[in-house]
């Protein structure tokens, strides 16, 4: 073997050693990541039961949150992991800046309102609207225990197109599906032994609530199970005078069809206001979408971001 061959063999051995070291380093990195993730899961899975279907746990943000223990869909994720909809909350938090005015419409347990308060402090403000009296009690306690009374205004109201009273229907086990009862639409059967709870709630239009013509809004998160069109109808003036507004909302043509202001109304509302839309990917990134594509699968529930320019620029 001449010097060239010996030199090439030496380089090959060095390359094999480097590859082995890189593979070992990668494996160690994966183990460290798994360990840290497991440690986080254990830390954020400490819930204290307080009685009367209430527990106190902690969000990944570090904030304390009160939870309804009957809630399988949302409450269980909060108690055992400290998070809910991480893909969507990640996209939501990237929209927020200190000093922003944020509306959380359909607050449920108040996750989005609490996360927003931390991001808009010290001079911003969050308005949380929740129709359920039970969830409002939980949110109010969470606001108090975190010392956020100055940053969050909580309203026990449903947001719609006008002031009136209607019925809110909630399956206690699937708490995320609480919705206003639409005229002429049959209610689904209960999915749990707890059954369906109905209560009379008051509705408001945001154009009435924010009657000051100087009031603007920076970010809206809206998840109200098909009543989004009603809410938009009642906030047309507020949306019109908020040029940098970014909206994250749930869009489902089938659920929207229960009300007069349906999916087509929602799309026309935004198109006429110069808005574009993006769908939210599983990794929280955004993908541009055509308005008409949202109608392609009527029963699909999509979380979309809506803005007049790219929402993260």
Buried (B, 14 or more C-beta within 10 A) or exposed (E): EEEEEEEEEEEEEEEEEEEEEEEEEEEEEEEEEEEEEEEBEEEBBEBEEEEEBBBBBBBBBEBBBBBBBBBBBBBBBBBBBBBBBBBBBBBBBBBBEEEBBBBBBBBBBBBBBBBBBBBBBEEBBBBBBBBBEBBBBBBBBBBEEBEBEEBBEBBBBBBBBEEEEBBBBBBBBBBBBBBBBBEEEEEEEBBEEBEBBEEEBBBBBBBEBBEEEEBBBBBBBBBBBBBBBBBBBBBBBBBEBBEBBBBBBBBBBBBBBBBEBBBBBBBEBBEEBEBBBBBBEEEBBBEEBEBEEBBEEEEEEBBBBBBBEEBEE
